[in-house]
């Protein structure tokens, strides 16, 4: 594996994994900084997987990126509107 890809994967994963574990709380509270950190970490890790040539793993990260975006925007707005 390329050293750059390893560094990107480690950095990105260290950023997004702890946030992803508690993502429902991030959505519930509307914590935008945590959300941005999650999304940035996913993009960094995805870039690392692309540099290493593992497109399928990068695609899984892209799916999480899109799902998290939708979850934060749609569910977060509904929770704020309903007062939950």
N, C-alpha and C positions, 0 to 999 in steps of 0.2 A: 504494500500500500504506500502511496506517495506521502511524504511527511506533511505536506500542506493539507492534504485531505484528512489525515489523522488529526492535525491541530484543529481544523475547522469542525470536524465531527465532535471532538471532545469539548471544544468551546461552546458550540451550539447546543449540544446535549446537556451540558452543565447549566445552561441558561434556561432551556425550555422544559426539561423533564420535571424539575421540582414544581414548576408552575402548573404543568399539565396534570400532575397528581391532584392538585387542589383547584382544578379549573372550574368546577361547579361553584365554589366559593368566590372565585374571581368574577364569574358572571353574575352571581347573586348580589355582590356588593358593587358591581360596575367599576371595578378597579382597572382603569385604563392603562396605568403604567405596567401592571403585571401582564395585561393582555398584550401590550406592545412588546414587552420582554419575551413573552412566549412566541409571538410571531417572528421577532428578530432571531431568536434562537433556532426556530424551525428552519428559517431561511439559511442561516449559517450552516447548520448541520446538513441541509439539503445540498448546499453548494459543495460541501465536503464529499458527500456521496457521489455527486456528479463528477467531481475531479477524479475520484477513484474509479469511475466507470460503472458504478452500480446504479443504473437508472431505475430499476424496480424499487430499490430502497428509497431513492429520492422521490419516486412517485407516491410511496406511502406517506412520506413527510408532506408532500403537496396535498394529499387528501386530508391529513390532519390540519394543515394550514387553512384549507377551505372550510372544513367542518367547524374549526374553532372560530373562524370569522363569522360564519352563519350563526353559530350558537351564541356568540357574544352579542351580535347585533339583534337578532330576532328574539331570542329568549330573554336577553337582558332588557330590551325595550318593553317586552310584555310584562316582565316582573316589576319594572319601575312603574309602568302604567297601572298595574293592578294593586300596587302597594305591598307586594310580598317581600 
